[in-house]
Amino acid sequence: MSWIPVLSTVLGAVIGLGSALVGDRVRWRREQSSQWLGVRREIYVGYLNALHEANQAMRAVSLGDFPPDTTRDLAARAAFRSAGVNQAQEHLVLIASEQVVQAAVKTSAALRRLRDRICKGEGQTSTEYQSEFEDFSDRLHELRNAIRQDLGVGALREQVPI
């Protein structure tokens, strides 16, 4: 009967060790999930910032704000390129869900079409420019909602003006 206290001590130690290991694993998973969410959020913000920077710089070109020794076409393309949209999209493609990636591709394509309108000399008052701008705005709204869904935040019902 002297083995009963030893057995109960060993069993208690195994149970204690097992619950400590389970607790550590749960904490590790929670930390990993939090870090992964932070990485995705950072990439998403970087991509949205690049889109906004390109849009604002191209809008300035459409209003004639570019050096006199360059063409409107070159200025619009340089504005798009210097914003880093393509690089930011590559980062996004590596970590985002399929839904976010597809929305991002559609949004950057809409911004390129807007750039091409500006390259052709169309300004903010032209019907074609307005149509492309509205398409970009709609795609951006869809992208924002895809990102919000991926981050576990509810969708926006109304578009946020850009």
C-alpha positions as CSV (number, residue, x, y, z in Angstrom):
1,M,0.0,0.0,0.0
2,S,3.0,2.3,0.1
3,W,2.9,2.7,-3.7
4,I,-0.5,4.6,-3.6
5,P,1.1,7.9,-2.3
6,V,3.9,7.7,-4.9
7,L,1.3,6.9,-7.7
8,S,-0.9,9.8,-6.7
9,T,2.1,12.2,-6.6
10,V,3.3,11.1,-10.0
11,L,-0.3,11.3,-11.4
12,G,-0.6,14.9,-9.9
13,A,2.7,15.9,-11.5
14,V,1.7,14.5,-14.9
15,I,-1.7,16.4,-14.7
16,G,0.0,19.6,-13.6
17,L,2.7,19.4,-16.3
18,G,0.0,18.5,-19.0
19,S,-2.1,21.5,-18.1
20,A,0.9,23.8,-18.1
21,L,1.8,22.6,-21.5
22,V,-1.7,23.1,-22.8
23,G,-1.8,26.6,-21.3
24,D,1.5,27.5,-22.9
25,R,0.3,26.2,-26.3
26,V,-2.9,28.3,-26.0
27,R,-1.0,31.4,-25.1
28,W,1.5,30.8,-28.0
29,R,-1.3,30.4,-30.5
30,R,-3.0,33.5,-29.3
31,E,0.3,35.5,-29.6
32,Q,0.9,34.1,-33.1
33,S,-2.6,35.0,-34.1
34,S,-2.2,38.5,-32.8
35,Q,1.1,39.0,-34.5
36,W,-0.3,37.7,-37.8
37,L,-3.2,40.1,-37.6
38,G,-0.8,42.9,-37.0
39,V,1.3,42.0,-40.0
40,R,-1.8,41.8,-42.3
41,R,-3.1,45.1,-40.9
42,E,0.3,46.8,-41.6
43,I,0.4,45.4,-45.2
44,Y,-3.2,46.5,-45.9
45,V,-2.6,50.0,-44.6
46,G,0.6,50.2,-46.7
47,Y,-1.3,49.2,-49.8
48,L,-4.2,51.6,-49.2
49,N,-1.7,54.4,-48.5
50,A,0.0,53.7,-51.8
51,L,-3.3,53.8,-53.7
52,H,-4.2,57.1,-52.0
53,E,-0.8,58.6,-52.7
54,A,-1.0,57.6,-56.4
55,N,-4.5,59.0,-56.7
56,Q,-3.6,62.3,-55.1
57,A,-0.4,62.7,-57.2
58,M,-2.2,61.9,-60.4
59,R,-5.1,64.2,-59.5
60,A,-2.5,67.0,-59.2
61,V,-1.2,66.1,-62.6
62,S,-4.7,66.2,-64.0
63,L,-5.0,69.8,-62.7
64,G,-1.7,70.7,-64.5
65,D,0.6,70.5,-61.5
66,F,3.7,69.0,-63.1
67,P,7.1,70.4,-64.3
68,P,6.9,72.3,-67.6
69,D,9.8,70.3,-69.0
70,T,7.9,67.0,-68.8
71,T,4.8,65.8,-70.5
72,R,1.5,65.1,-68.8
73,D,1.8,61.4,-69.8
74,L,5.2,61.1,-68.2
75,A,4.1,63.0,-65.1
76,A,1.0,60.8,-64.6
77,R,3.0,57.6,-65.0
78,A,5.7,58.9,-62.7
79,A,3.1,59.8,-60.1
80,F,1.6,56.3,-60.2
81,R,5.1,54.6,-60.1
82,S,6.5,56.7,-57.3
83,A,3.6,55.9,-55.0
84,G,4.7,52.2,-54.9
85,V,1.4,50.7,-55.7
86,N,2.9,47.7,-57.5
87,Q,5.4,47.0,-54.7
88,A,2.7,47.3,-52.0
89,Q,0.4,45.0,-54.0
90,E,3.2,42.3,-54.1
91,H,3.4,42.4,-50.3
92,L,-0.4,42.1,-50.1
93,V,-0.5,39.1,-52.5
94,L,1.8,37.2,-50.2
95,I,-0.3,37.4,-47.1
96,A,-3.9,38.3,-48.0
97,S,-6.9,36.1,-48.6
98,E,-8.0,35.4,-52.1
99,Q,-11.0,37.8,-51.7
100,V,-8.7,40.7,-50.7
101,V,-6.2,39.9,-53.5
102,Q,-8.9,39.9,-56.1
103,A,-10.4,43.2,-54.8
104,A,-6.9,44.7,-54.7
105,V,-6.2,43.7,-58.3
106,K,-9.5,45.2,-59.5
107,T,-8.7,48.4,-57.5
108,S,-5.3,48.9,-58.9
109,A,-6.6,48.2,-62.5
110,A,-9.2,50.9,-62.0
111,L,-6.5,53.3,-60.8
112,R,-4.4,52.5,-63.9
113,R,-7.4,53.2,-66.2
114,L,-7.8,56.6,-64.4
115,R,-4.1,57.2,-64.9
116,D,-4.5,56.4,-68.6
117,R,-7.3,59.0,-68.9
118,I,-5.0,61.6,-67.3
119,C,-2.2,60.6,-69.7
120,K,-4.6,61.3,-72.6
121,G,-5.1,64.8,-71.3
122,E,-8.5,64.3,-69.8
123,G,-9.2,66.2,-66.6
124,Q,-11.5,66.0,-63.7
125,T,-14.3,67.8,-65.7
126,S,-14.4,65.2,-68.5
127,T,-17.2,62.6,-68.5
128,E,-14.7,59.7,-69.1
129,Y,-12.5,60.8,-66.2
130,Q,-15.5,61.0,-63.9
131,S,-16.6,57.6,-65.0
132,E,-13.1,56.1,-64.3
133,F,-12.9,57.9,-61.0
134,E,-16.3,56.5,-59.9
135,D,-15.2,53.0,-60.9
136,F,-12.0,53.4,-58.8
137,S,-14.0,54.7,-55.9
138,D,-16.4,51.7,-56.1
139,R,-13.5,49.2,-56.4
140,L,-11.8,50.9,-53.4
141,H,-15.0,50.5,-51.3
142,E,-15.1,46.8,-52.2
143,L,-11.4,46.5,-51.3
144,R,-11.9,48.2,-47.9
145,N,-14.8,45.9,-47.1
146,A,-12.8,42.8,-48.1
147,I,-10.0,43.9,-45.9
148,R,-12.4,44.7,-43.0
149,Q,-13.9,41.2,-43.4
150,D,-10.4,39.6,-43.3
151,L,-9.6,41.6,-40.2
152,G,-12.9,40.6,-38.5
153,V,-14.5,44.0,-38.7
154,G,-17.9,44.7,-40.1
155,A,-18.4,46.0,-43.6
156,L,-19.0,49.7,-44.3
157,R,-22.4,50.3,-45.8
158,E,-21.6,53.7,-47.3
159,Q,-18.5,54.6,-49.2
160,V,-16.0,56.8,-47.6
161,P,-15.1,59.7,-50.0
162,I,-11.7,59.9,-51.4
